[in-house]
């Protein structure tokens, strides 16, 4: 059996490998210390990661459609690009294999903390802000991604 090189894995495959280890650990910690305590720690960690990012990059909204394809590779997402321009990129995710995977692993109730919230730090790294009011992971019909420049030019 040949194992593919890490660079050949899709984003979804990399996240799935991570979550296969992380979800049971989080569930054990929740059982020991309480779900609220662990979930709050995950929120604090996500916020700290985002706060630690200092990006002076100029956002390149022209590359966002290609970036969306990377996260959707292998059928991981079904999405519609709602609007795209020099100062914005809006898309709605209609089907999310990341949410389905977290459901299968038994971690959907905290999946947004481990998987979805990474999107905010990723946006900041490329000079953008992300606004999202709902996610499939949390039971919504779709995820609404709205990207804008982090700073006005």
N, C-alpha and C positions, 0 to 999 in steps of 0.2 A: 504494500500500500504506500502510495506517495503522498506526502503532506505538502500542500501548496505553500509557497512562499508567502510571508505576511503581506507583501505588497499585492498579492493576487486576491486576497480576501476582500469582499465588499465591506463597506462600512457596517451594514447590518450584521454580517458574519462576525466581525470584530466585537461589536457590542454584545451579540448573543454569547460569545465565549466569555466575555467579562461577566455578564449577568448570570450565567450558569454557576459561577462561583460566588458572586456578590449576594444574590437574592437569598440563598440559604443562610449566609452569614448574617444578613440584616434581620431575617426572621428569627434566628437564634438570639440575637441581641435584643430584639423587641420582646421576646419571651422572658429574657432575663431582667431587662431594665425598663421595659414598658415601651409601647409603640410611640406614644407622644414624645418621650425623651429622645428616642432614636430618630424619629422624623424631624424633630426640632434640630438635632445635631446635623442631619443631612441638609436642612435648609441653611443653617449657619455656614456649613462648609461650602455650599454652592455660592452663597453670597460672598464669602471670603475669597473664593477663587475668582469670581467676577470682579470684585474690588481690587484684586492684585494686578489686574490687566491694565497696562497703560499703553494705549494705542494712539499713535499719531498718523495712522494710515488714512489716506483718502479713500472713501468707499467707492467701489467699482460695481455699480448696479448692473452693468452690462454683463458681468460674469455670474450673476445669481442664478440664471436658468441652468447653466452648466453645473453649478454647485448643487442645485436641487436634484439634478440627475444622479449625482454621486450618492446622495443619501437614499435615493429611490432605486438604485441599481439592484438588479436581481428581483425586481417586483416588490421591494420593501414598502413602497408608498405608491398610492394613486393620488394625484393632485392636479389642481387647476391653477394656472397662473392667472390671477385676476387683473393685475395691472403691473406694468414695468416701465420704468423711465430712468432719467438721469438722477433723480432724487428719491426714488422709491422702488420697492419690489414687494408685491402682495401675492400671496398664494394661500389656497385652502387645501389641506390634506383631507381627502375623503376616506381613504383606507390606509391603515398604519400597521404594518407587520411588527413594528416595535411594540405596540400595545398588545397585539395578539401574542407575541412571544412572552411578554411580562405576565400576561394572563396564564399562559401555559406553565410558567415557572412559579406561579402563585405569588407574584409580587406586584400586581397591577395597582394596588392601593398606594404604593409608594414609588411606582414606576416613573411618575412625572418628576420626582425628586432626583432620581438616578439618571434618567435618560433625557427627558424633555428639557429639563432646566439647563442642560449643557448648551442649548441653543443660544441662550442669552450671552454667555461668555464667548461663544464662537462669533456672534455678531459684533461684540465689542472689540475682539481681536482684529476684525477687518474694517473697523471704523464706522460701524453701524449700531443703531439701537433696534431692538426687536420688541414689538408689542404683540402680545398674544393673550386673548381673553378666554380661550377655551382649548381643551385638547381631547382627542379621542381617548387618550390614556385615562382621563378623568371622567369619561362617559359621554362627552359631547358628540354630536353628529359629525363634526369635522374640527380640525385645528386651523385657526386663523393666524397666519404669519404675516406681520406687517413690519417691513424693514424701512428705516429712514436713516439719514446721515446722523452720526453721533454729534457732529458740530455743523453748524451752518457754514458754508464756504464763503 
